[in-house]
């Protein structure tokens, strides 16, 4: 027997993962099953909320320095951007539909999920 008969086929390495969804050059693999990547359609729903708030430290400093001088009120101009919520990613293909919800705590994470899905769309389009 030769070595070729004993060699197992190499599994495909994921190009990108989005939550529990893995995208290889040929397949979309989810806990619900797998489908050819060329047949996959991708949908993203951003359910995050970004707000600007006055941080607690600014309120405390404003109160303390207000007693010393009126310039302490300038601390109330400080703003902090907060993002809360999740991003939902849905992949559909014949015989497959899977949805995953990814919690996000910053705008960077929201943009990262969108970039990953756009890359998965590119892989799907190039496989068609």
SETOR-655640 format. One record per atom (N, C-alpha, C, O, CB): atom name; x, z, y. Coordinates in steps of 0.001 Angstrom, whole numbers, plus 500000, padded with zeros to 6 digits. Glycine has a CB too. Example, Ala and Ser with C-alpha at 12.3 -4.5 7.8 and 13.67 -1.06 7.14 Angstrom:
2
{N; {513190; 507800; 494310}}
{CA; {512300; 507800; 495500}}
{C; {513200; 507800; 496700}}
{O; {514236; 508465; 496681}}
{CB; {511308; 509046; 495527}}
{N; {512850; 507080; 497750}}
{CA; {513670; 507140; 498940}}
{C; {512900; 507870; 500030}}
{O; {513409; 508039; 501138}}
{CB; {514084; 505725; 499402}}
END
This chain:
128
{N; {500845; 500000; 498820}}
{CA; {500000; 500000; 500000}}
{C; {500885; 500000; 501236}}
{O; {501955; 500607; 501276}}
{CB; {499042; 501216; 500002}}
{N; {500401; 499309; 502215}}
{CA; {501151; 499241; 503462}}
{C; {500599; 500268; 504449}}
{O; {499533; 500848; 504244}}
{CB; {501091; 497815; 504063}}
{N; {501336; 500468; 505497}}
{CA; {500935; 501430; 506519}}
{C; {499662; 500999; 507229}}
{O; {498895; 501851; 507678}}
{CB; {502050; 501618; 507529}}
{N; {499418; 499690; 507344}}
{CA; {498224; 499206; 508031}}
{C; {496952; 499668; 507335}}
{O; {495937; 499894; 507994}}
{CB; {498246; 497687; 508118}}
{N; {496989; 499813; 506013}}
{CA; {495800; 500245; 505286}}
{C; {495463; 501705; 505556}}
{O; {494304; 502101; 505435}}
{CB; {495993; 500030; 503800}}
{N; {496437; 502495; 505912}}
{CA; {496218; 503916; 506130}}
{C; {495929; 504250; 507584}}
{O; {495457; 505348; 507879}}
{CB; {497411; 504693; 505665}}
{N; {496196; 503347; 508477}}
{CA; {496015; 503640; 509902}}
{C; {494532; 503648; 510251}}
{O; {493806; 502699; 509957}}
{CB; {496766; 502608; 510774}}
{N; {494103; 504716; 510873}}
{CA; {492723; 504825; 511332}}
{C; {492583; 504092; 512665}}
{O; {493544; 504025; 513432}}
{CB; {492294; 506318; 511469}}
{N; {491415; 503549; 512949}}
{CA; {491242; 502885; 514245}}
{C; {491374; 503901; 515380}}
{O; {490916; 505038; 515273}}
{CB; {489866; 502173; 514316}}
{N; {492002; 503469; 516453}}
{CA; {492209; 504354; 517597}}
{C; {490901; 504508; 518372}}
{O; {490269; 503507; 518711}}
{CB; {493330; 503807; 518521}}
{N; {490489; 505725; 518655}}
{CA; {489279; 505903; 519468}}
{C; {489572; 505484; 520911}}
{O; {490708; 505553; 521380}}
{CB; {488782; 507387; 519415}}
{N; {488536; 505056; 521585}}
{CA; {488698; 504650; 522976}}
{C; {488796; 505881; 523871}}
{O; {488086; 506868; 523678}}
{CB; {487528; 503748; 523422}}
{N; {489667; 505802; 524826}}
{CA; {489860; 506892; 525775}}
{C; {488851; 506721; 526909}}
{O; {488686; 505612; 527418}}
{CB; {491331; 506917; 526322}}
{N; {488177; 507792; 527314}}
{CA; {487228; 507671; 528422}}
{C; {487936; 507257; 529710}}
{O; {488993; 507786; 530051}}
{CB; {486483; 508997; 528633}}
{N; {487337; 506308; 530412}}
{CA; {487854; 505884; 531706}}
{C; {487407; 506847; 532799}}
{O; {488149; 507120; 533742}}
{CB; {487394; 504457; 532030}}
{N; {486187; 507358; 532662}}
{CA; {485640; 508305; 533634}}
{C; {484606; 509167; 532927}}
{O; {483912; 508709; 532019}}
{CB; {485009; 507566; 534865}}
{N; {484515; 510416; 533355}}
{CA; {483459; 511312; 532868}}
{C; {482644; 511771; 534065}}
{O; {483177; 512058; 535136}}
{CB; {484055; 512539; 532088}}
{N; {481343; 511831; 533853}}
{CA; {480415; 512294; 534881}}
{C; {479564; 513364; 534222}}
{O; {478599; 513054; 533523}}
{CB; {479528; 511112; 535471}}
{N; {479916; 514612; 534439}}
{CA; {479235; 515694; 533740}}
{C; {479479; 515565; 532255}}
{O; {480625; 515610; 531806}}
{CB; {477726; 515688; 534044}}
{N; {478402; 515404; 531477}}
{CA; {478547; 515246; 530027}}
{C; {478449; 513782; 529594}}
{O; {478234; 513499; 528416}}
{CB; {477485; 516067; 529304}}
{N; {478603; 512857; 530536}}
{CA; {478588; 511426; 530243}}
{C; {480024; 510914; 530275}}
{O; {480758; 511161; 531232}}
{CB; {477690; 510645; 531263}}
{N; {480417; 510206; 529230}}
{CA; {481754; 509603; 529177}}
{C; {481601; 508089; 529132}}
{O; {480742; 507558; 528428}}
{CB; {482566; 510120; 527938}}
{N; {482453; 507400; 529898}}
{CA; {482425; 505938; 529942}}
{C; {483765; 505423; 529425}}
{O; {484817; 505711; 529996}}
{CB; {482139; 505413; 531396}}
{N; {483710; 504658; 528336}}
{CA; {484908; 504025; 527778}}
{C; {484851; 502544; 528128}}
{O; {483854; 502095; 528693}}
{CB; {485009; 504240; 526217}}
{N; {485881; 501775; 527813}}
{CA; {485816; 500337; 528110}}
{C; {484666; 499607; 527409}}
{O; {484244; 498543; 527861}}
{CB; {487115; 499689; 527722}}
{N; {484158; 500173; 526307}}
{CA; {483099; 499490; 525553}}
{C; {481786; 500256; 525476}}
{O; {480738; 499649; 525251}}
{CB; {483574; 499216; 524171}}
{N; {481816; 501563; 525655}}
{CA; {480638; 502391; 525387}}
{C; {480366; 503390; 526500}}
{O; {481270; 503810; 527222}}
{CB; {480809; 503127; 524080}}
{N; {479085; 503760; 526619}}
{CA; {478659; 504925; 527389}}
{C; {478253; 505960; 526353}}
{O; {477360; 505716; 525541}}
{CB; {477469; 504587; 528404}}
{N; {478910; 507117; 526379}}
{CA; {478669; 508143; 525369}}
{C; {478042; 509354; 526051}}
{O; {478601; 509900; 527002}}
{CB; {479991; 508536; 524632}}
{N; {476873; 509769; 525556}}
{CA; {476165; 510931; 526081}}
{C; {475740; 511803; 524913}}
{O; {475823; 511369; 523764}}
{CB; {474935; 510507; 526939}}
{N; {475284; 513027; 525176}}
{CA; {474728; 513841; 524093}}
{C; {473468; 513227; 523477}}
{O; {473118; 513544; 522339}}
{CB; {474415; 515231; 524608}}
{N; {472786; 512353; 524221}}
{CA; {471572; 511709; 523706}}
{C; {471880; 510490; 522855}}
{O; {470975; 509949; 522220}}
{CB; {470669; 511306; 524853}}
{N; {473124; 510043; 522821}}
{CA; {473502; 508868; 522041}}
{C; {474511; 508030; 522801}}
{O; {475067; 508462; 523811}}
{CB; {472271; 508028; 521692}}
{N; {474735; 506834; 522305}}
{CA; {475673; 505943; 522978}}
{C; {475082; 504546; 523048}}
{O; {474189; 504186; 522281}}
{CB; {477038; 505922; 522252}}
{N; {475609; 503761; 523999}}
{CA; {475141; 502395; 524197}}
{C; {476301; 501561; 524713}}
{O; {477256; 502103; 525268}}
{CB; {473934; 502345; 525181}}
{N; {476226; 500250; 524535}}
{CA; {477271; 499388; 525100}}
{C; {477306; 499523; 526618}}
{O; {476262; 499547; 527270}}
{CB; {477040; 497913; 524699}}
{N; {478490; 499609; 527165}}
{CA; {478645; 499854; 528594}}
{C; {478099; 498696; 529425}}
{O; {477663; 498908; 530557}}
{CB; {480111; 500089; 528930}}
{N; {478115; 497490; 528892}}
{CA; {477617; 496342; 529632}}
{C; {476119; 496348; 529839}}
{O; {475617; 495618; 530693}}
{CB; {478004; 495099; 528936}}
{N; {475386; 497155; 529080}}
{CA; {473934; 497225; 529205}}
{C; {473472; 498432; 530018}}
{O; {472270; 498630; 530195}}
{CB; {473305; 497269; 527834}}
{N; {474391; 499226; 530507}}
{CA; {474039; 500468; 531192}}
{C; {473673; 500223; 532653}}
{O; {474287; 499406; 533339}}
{CB; {475192; 501462; 531105}}
{N; {472670; 500944; 533102}}
{CA; {472283; 500970; 534510}}
{C; {472451; 502401; 535001}}
{O; {472146; 503353; 534282}}
{CB; {470805; 500460; 534720}}
{N; {472938; 502547; 536232}}
{CA; {473280; 503860; 536768}}
{C; {472431; 504172; 537990}}
{O; {472201; 503313; 538842}}
{CB; {474773; 503929; 537123}}
{N; {471969; 505417; 538060}}
{CA; {471162; 505877; 539195}}
{C; {471694; 507235; 539643}}
{O; {472014; 508089; 538816}}
{CB; {469638; 505967; 538815}}
{N; {471787; 507427; 540959}}
{CA; {472275; 508695; 541523}}
{C; {471241; 509196; 542519}}
{O; {470759; 508436; 543360}}
{CB; {473683; 508523; 542211}}
{N; {470902; 510475; 542421}}
{CA; {470012; 511117; 543375}}
{C; {470728; 512325; 543956}}
{O; {471049; 513274; 543240}}
{CB; {468664; 511529; 542708}}
{N; {470973; 512283; 545250}}
{CA; {471662; 513373; 545936}}
{C; {470616; 514394; 546382}}
{O; {469817; 514125; 547278}}
{CB; {472493; 512842; 547158}}
{N; {470630; 515559; 545752}}
{CA; {469673; 516617; 546085}}
{C; {470374; 517789; 546765}}
{O; {469922; 518931; 546678}}
{CB; {468942; 517100; 544819}}
{N; {471472; 517499; 547437}}
{CA; {472213; 518554; 548124}}
{C; {471751; 518652; 549576}}
{O; {471200; 517704; 550137}}
{CB; {473737; 518290; 548055}}
{N; {471986; 519809; 550162}}
{CA; {471641; 520074; 551551}}
{C; {472894; 520574; 552254}}
{O; {473558; 521492; 551774}}
{CB; {470470; 521110; 551667}}
{N; {473212; 519969; 553385}}
{CA; {474362; 520393; 554168}}
{C; {473856; 520984; 555477}}
{O; {473093; 520349; 556205}}
{CB; {475344; 519204; 554425}}
{N; {474289; 522205; 555766}}
{CA; {473876; 522889; 556991}}
{C; {475100; 523371; 557752}}
{O; {476184; 523526; 557192}}
{CB; {472940; 524073; 556672}}
{N; {474897; 523604; 559051}}
{CA; {475931; 524218; 559868}}
{C; {475396; 525570; 560325}}
{O; {474291; 525674; 560857}}
{CB; {476327; 523305; 561092}}
{N; {476210; 526603; 560105}}
{CA; {475796; 527960; 560428}}
{C; {476912; 528666; 561186}}
{O; {478078; 528276; 561117}}
{CB; {475424; 528743; 559150}}
{N; {476532; 529700; 561902}}
{CA; {477531; 530554; 562549}}
{C; {478020; 531535; 561489}}
{O; {477218; 532267; 560909}}
{CB; {476937; 531310; 563817}}
{N; {479332; 531558; 561230}}
{CA; {479831; 532460; 560188}}
{C; {479706; 533927; 560600}}
{O; {479641; 534248; 561786}}
{CB; {481290; 532137; 559866}}
{N; {479673; 534806; 559602}}
{CA; {479514; 536238; 559841}}
{C; {480645; 536803; 560683}}
{O; {480415; 537642; 561554}}
{CB; {479437; 536982; 558524}}
{N; {481880; 536342; 560426}}
{CA; {483014; 536860; 561179}}
{C; {482878; 536540; 562668}}
{O; {483329; 537316; 563510}}
{CB; {484323; 536283; 560631}}
{N; {482261; 535406; 562999}}
{CA; {482101; 535027; 564407}}
{C; {481090; 535942; 565102}}
{O; {481275; 536295; 566267}}
{CB; {481653; 533553; 564523}}
{N; {480034; 536324; 564405}}
{CA; {479039; 537229; 564981}}
{C; {479662; 538604; 565216}}
{O; {479463; 539213; 566267}}
{CB; {477799; 537346; 564056}}
{N; {480422; 539089; 564224}}
{CA; {481077; 540398; 564372}}
{C; {482056; 540374; 565537}}
{O; {482062; 541298; 566349}}
{CB; {481810; 540794; 563071}}
{N; {482881; 539339; 565636}}
{CA; {483845; 539242; 566743}}
{C; {483138; 539111; 568084}}
{O; {483603; 539674; 569075}}
{CB; {484783; 538049; 566533}}
{N; {482033; 538387; 568141}}
{CA; {481296; 538230; 569395}}
{C; {480760; 539566; 569873}}
{O; {480817; 539868; 571065}}
{CB; {480149; 537233; 569226}}
{N; {480233; 540381; 568943}}
{CA; {479702; 541691; 569320}}
{C; {480832; 542609; 569783}}
{O; {480699; 543287; 570801}}
{CB; {478940; 542330; 568136}}
{N; {481948; 542637; 569041}}
{CA; {483056; 543512; 569409}}
{C; {483685; 543130; 570739}}
{O; {483943; 543995; 571576}}
{CB; {484106; 543491; 568333}}
{N; {483934; 541837; 570941}}
{CA; {484597; 541397; 572158}}
{C; {483645; 541286; 573340}}
{O; {484099; 541217; 574481}}
{CB; {485265; 540075; 571924}}
{N; {482334; 541266; 573100}}
{CA; {481370; 541280; 574191}}
{C; {481465; 542590; 574959}}
{O; {481280; 542625; 576176}}
{CB; {479945; 541071; 573660}}
{N; {481756; 543668; 574234}}
{CA; {481892; 544967; 574882}}
{C; {483120; 545000; 575784}}
{O; {483125; 545706; 576792}}
{CB; {481976; 546079; 573835}}
{N; {484163; 544243; 575436}}
{CA; {485395; 544216; 576221}}
{C; {485256; 543223; 577377}}
{O; {485542; 543557; 578527}}
{CB; {486606; 543845; 575326}}
{N; {484826; 542031; 577073}}
{CA; {484629; 541019; 578118}}
{C; {483611; 540003; 577635}}
{O; {483344; 539901; 576438}}
{CB; {485971; 540318; 578489}}
{N; {483051; 539260; 578558}}
{CA; {482006; 538298; 578206}}
{C; {482543; 537082; 577447}}
{O; {481757; 536291; 576924}}
{CB; {481297; 537836; 579458}}
{N; {483871; 536921; 577378}}
{CA; {484452; 535800; 576652}}
{C; {484221; 535902; 575138}}
{O; {484393; 534925; 574410}}
{CB; {485938; 535717; 576943}}
{N; {483838; 537074; 574683}}
{CA; {483543; 537247; 573262}}
{C; {482394; 536383; 572792}}
{O; {482278; 536099; 571600}}
{CB; {483234; 538684; 572972}}
{N; {481531; 535955; 573724}}
{CA; {480414; 535093; 573349}}
{C; {480884; 533707; 572896}}
{O; {480125; 532978; 572258}}
{CB; {479451; 534955; 574517}}
{N; {482117; 533342; 573219}}
{CA; {482651; 532055; 572772}}
{C; {482782; 531991; 571249}}
{O; {482807; 530905; 570670}}
{CB; {484009; 531798; 573421}}
{N; {482865; 533148; 570607}}
{CA; {482936; 533153; 569141}}
{C; {481660; 532575; 568519}}
{O; {481683; 532086; 567390}}
{CB; {483171; 534583; 568624}}
{N; {480555; 532633; 569256}}
{CA; {479296; 532106; 568729}}
{C; {479283; 530576; 568668}}
{O; {478370; 529986; 568090}}
{CB; {478137; 532592; 569581}}
{N; {480296; 529933; 569263}}
{CA; {480405; 528480; 569178}}
{C; {481013; 528022; 567854}}
{O; {480950; 526840; 567517}}
{CB; {481235; 527956; 570331}}
{N; {481599; 528952; 567107}}
{CA; {482204; 528594; 565814}}
{C; {481095; 528209; 564832}}
{O; {480068; 528880; 564738}}
{CB; {483062; 529780; 565242}}
{N; {481325; 527123; 564111}}
{CA; {480353; 526651; 563118}}
{C; {481046; 526482; 561779}}
{O; {482237; 526180; 561710}}
{CB; {479696; 525314; 563565}}
{N; {480285; 526680; 560728}}
{CA; {480784; 526519; 559366}}
{C; {479821; 525595; 558628}}
{O; {478613; 525830; 558618}}
{CB; {480924; 527906; 558633}}
{N; {480355; 524553; 558017}}
{CA; {479524; 523602; 557274}}
{C; {479436; 524057; 555822}}
{O; {480450; 524306; 555171}}
{CB; {480101; 522152; 557367}}
{N; {478203; 524161; 555326}}
{CA; {477978; 524576; 553940}}
{C; {477114; 523543; 553237}}
{O; {476143; 523034; 553796}}
{CB; {477313; 525977; 553877}}
{N; {477484; 523250; 552015}}
{CA; {476720; 522322; 551185}}
{C; {476272; 523059; 549936}}
{O; {477059; 523741; 549278}}
{CB; {477562; 521056; 550819}}
{N; {475007; 522910; 549628}}
{CA; {474444; 523535; 548430}}
{C; {473534; 522530; 547753}}
{O; {472996; 521634; 548403}}
{CB; {473668; 524847; 548778}}
{N; {473361; 522675; 546459}}
{CA; {472428; 521824; 545742}}
{C; {473066; 521166; 544539}}
{O; {473969; 521720; 543911}}
{CB; {471875; 520775; 546658}}
{N; {472583; 519976; 544227}}
{CA; {473083; 519265; 543052}}
{C; {472932; 517760; 543251}}
{O; {472230; 517290; 544146}}
{CB; {472336; 519721; 541776}}
{N; {473616; 517029; 542382}}
{CA; {473520; 515574; 542343}}
{C; {473095; 515204; 540931}}
{O; {473720; 515627; 539958}}
{CB; {474885; 514877; 542744}}
{N; {472035; 514417; 540820}}
{CA; {471533; 514004; 539516}}
{C; {472027; 512597; 539214}}
{O; {471931; 511702; 540054}}
{CB; {469985; 514067; 539469}}
{N; {472556; 512407; 538009}}
{CA; {473023; 511101; 537556}}
{C; {472218; 510721; 536317}}
{O; {472122; 511495; 535364}}
{CB; {474565; 511115; 537254}}
{N; {471644; 509524; 536340}}
{CA; {470858; 509022; 535219}}
{C; {471494; 507720; 534748}}
{O; {471792; 506841; 535557}}
{CB; {469355; 508811; 535618}}
{N; {471699; 507600; 533445}}
{CA; {472182; 506351; 532854}}
{C; {471109; 505864; 531889}}
{O; {470591; 506619; 531067}}
{CB; {473572; 506548; 532122}}
{N; {470787; 504564; 532017}}
{CA; {469784; 503949; 531153}}
{C; {470384; 502715; 530495}}
{O; {471147; 501967; 531105}}
{CB; {468504; 503579; 531954}}
{N; {470023; 502529; 529252}}
{CA; {470394; 501337; 528494}}
{C; {469320; 501172; 527418}}
{O; {468557; 502107; 527174}}
{CB; {471861; 501457; 527863}}
{N; {469242; 500019; 526776}}
{CA; {468259; 499876; 525699}}
{C; {468467; 500948; 524624}}
{O; {469529; 501021; 524004}}
{CB; {468350; 498469; 525072}}
{N; {467455; 501764; 524415}}
{CA; {467525; 502821; 523419}}
{C; {468220; 504085; 523899}}
{O; {468455; 504995; 523104}}
{CB; {468218; 502314; 522216}}
{N; {468554; 504159; 525188}}
{CA; {469249; 505338; 525707}}
{C; {468789; 505640; 527119}}
{O; {468718; 504753; 527969}}
{CB; {470772; 505135; 525675}}
{N; {468480; 506896; 527353}}
{CA; {468258; 507395; 528705}}
{C; {468766; 508828; 528729}}
{O; {468329; 509672; 527946}}
{CB; {466735; 507307; 529127}}
{N; {469688; 509085; 529633}}
{CA; {470249; 510428; 529729}}
{C; {470401; 510800; 531190}}
{O; {470798; 509980; 532018}}
{CB; {471607; 510521; 528995}}
{N; {470081; 512043; 531493}}
{CA; {470183; 512555; 532849}}
{C; {471049; 513808; 532847}}
{O; {470948; 514642; 531947}}
{CB; {468782; 512852; 533436}}
{N; {471891; 513932; 533849}}
{CA; {472696; 515141; 534010}}
{C; {472639; 515567; 535467}}
{O; {472593; 514734; 536372}}
{CB; {474170; 514908; 533554}}
{N; {472642; 516856; 535673}}
{CA; {472568; 517404; 537016}}
{C; {473848; 518193; 537278}}
{O; {474171; 519129; 536546}}
{CB; {471299; 518301; 537193}}
{N; {474568; 517811; 538321}}
{CA; {475857; 518422; 538635}}
{C; {475734; 519272; 539889}}
{O; {475387; 518749; 540948}}
{CB; {476945; 517346; 538819}}
{N; {476009; 520579; 539798}}
{CA; {475960; 521411; 541003}}
{C; {477123; 521069; 541934}}
{O; {478230; 520779; 541480}}
{CB; {475995; 522912; 540630}}
{N; {476857; 521108; 543240}}
{CA; {477893; 520816; 544232}}
{C; {477915; 521924; 545285}}
{O; {476888; 522508; 545632}}
{CB; {477651; 519426; 544898}}
{N; {479150; 522192; 545787}}
{CA; {479341; 523213; 546806}}
{C; {480050; 522675; 548040}}
{O; {480304; 523423; 548984}}
{CB; {480120; 524367; 546236}}
{N; {480373; 521381; 548042}}
{CA; {481024; 520787; 549208}}
{C; {480691; 519299; 549264}}
{O; {480298; 518694; 548267}}
{CB; {482566; 521006; 549162}}
{N; {480857; 518730; 550448}}
{CA; {480632; 517297; 550598}}
{C; {481639; 516495; 549783}}
{O; {481341; 515390; 549330}}
{CB; {480710; 516897; 552072}}
{N; {482834; 517055; 549598}}
{CA; {483853; 516385; 548791}}
{C; {483347; 516172; 547365}}
{O; {483567; 515105; 546792}}
{CB; {485164; 517204; 548780}}
{N; {482680; 517156; 546787}}
{CA; {482149; 517019; 545432}}
{C; {481043; 515972; 545374}}
{O; {480953; 515225; 544400}}
{CB; {481624; 518362; 544930}}
{N; {480200; 515907; 546403}}
{CA; {479133; 514895; 546448}}
{C; {479751; 513503; 546466}}
{O; {479318; 512618; 545729}}
{CB; {478219; 515101; 547694}}
{N; {480768; 513309; 547311}}
{CA; {481433; 512005; 547388}}
{C; {482156; 511671; 546082}}
{O; {482215; 510507; 545685}}
{CB; {482426; 511985; 548558}}
{N; {482705; 512686; 545415}}
{CA; {483397; 512463; 544145}}
{C; {482427; 511965; 543071}}
{O; {482756; 511051; 542315}}
{CB; {484086; 513755; 543678}}
{N; {481247; 512554; 543002}}
{CA; {480247; 512116; 542010}}
{C; {479830; 510676; 542300}}
{O; {479724; 509859; 541386}}
{CB; {478999; 513056; 542022}}
{N; {479593; 510369; 543576}}
{CA; {479218; 509000; 543937}}
{C; {480331; 508011; 543582}}
{O; {480055; 506912; 543100}}
{CB; {478894; 508913; 545439}}
{N; {481577; 508395; 543817}}
{CA; {482704; 507519; 543486}}
{C; {482816; 507298; 541979}}
{O; {483109; 506188; 541535}}
{CB; {484010; 508110; 544026}}
{N; {482585; 508353; 541190}}
{CA; {482634; 508218; 539735}}
{C; {481541; 507272; 539227}}
{O; {481784; 506443; 538350}}
{CB; {482491; 509594; 539071}}
{N; {480341; 507408; 539785}}
{CA; {479240; 506537; 539367}}
{C; {479516; 505097; 539799}}
{O; {479226; 504165; 539049}}
{CB; {477894; 507031; 539960}}
{N; {480068; 504904; 540987}}
{CA; {480404; 503544; 541420}}
{C; {481457; 502921; 540510}}
{O; {481399; 501726; 540220}}
{CB; {480905; 503553; 542870}}
{N; {482414; 503721; 540059}}
{CA; {483407; 503208; 539111}}
{C; {482753; 502842; 537779}}
{O; {483075; 501814; 537184}}
{CB; {484521; 504248; 538885}}
{N; {481822; 503698; 537312}}
{CA; {481105; 503401; 536068}}
{C; {480280; 502124; 536219}}
{O; {480177; 501342; 535273}}
{CB; {480191; 504583; 535671}}
{N; {479694; 501904; 537393}}
{CA; {478952; 500667; 537647}}
{C; {479888; 499465; 537581}}
{O; {479517; 498411; 537064}}
{CB; {478250; 500723; 539022}}
{N; {481095; 499625; 538101}}
{CA; {482078; 498540; 538061}}
{C; {482470; 498220; 536625}}
{O; {482583; 497053; 536250}}
{CB; {483325; 498909; 538880}}
{N; {482676; 499255; 535828}}
{CA; {483020; 499039; 534411}}
{C; {481859; 498347; 533700}}
{O; {482079; 497440; 532897}}
{CB; {483361; 500391; 533705}}
{N; {480636; 498763; 533986}}
{CA; {479467; 498147; 533362}}
{C; {479337; 496684; 533764}}
{O; {479042; 495830; 532928}}
{CB; {478196; 498908; 533741}}
{N; {479557; 496397; 535035}}
{CA; {479417; 495018; 535518}}
{C; {480507; 494116; 534934}}
{O; {480249; 492950; 534635}}
{CB; {479472; 494982; 537058}}
{N; {481707; 494640; 534773}}
{CA; {482790; 493814; 534235}}
{C; {482640; 493591; 532736}}
{O; {483248; 492666; 532197}}
{CB; {484139; 494460; 534527}}
{N; {481853; 494403; 532050}}
{CA; {481672; 494248; 530606}}
{C; {480547; 493274; 530273}}
{O; {480369; 492904; 529113}}
{CB; {481388; 495600; 529966}}
{N; {479796; 492861; 531273}}
{CA; {478651; 491956; 531009}}
{C; {479110; 490556; 530780}}
{O; {478290; 489668; 530546}}
{CB; {477658; 491975; 532158}}
END
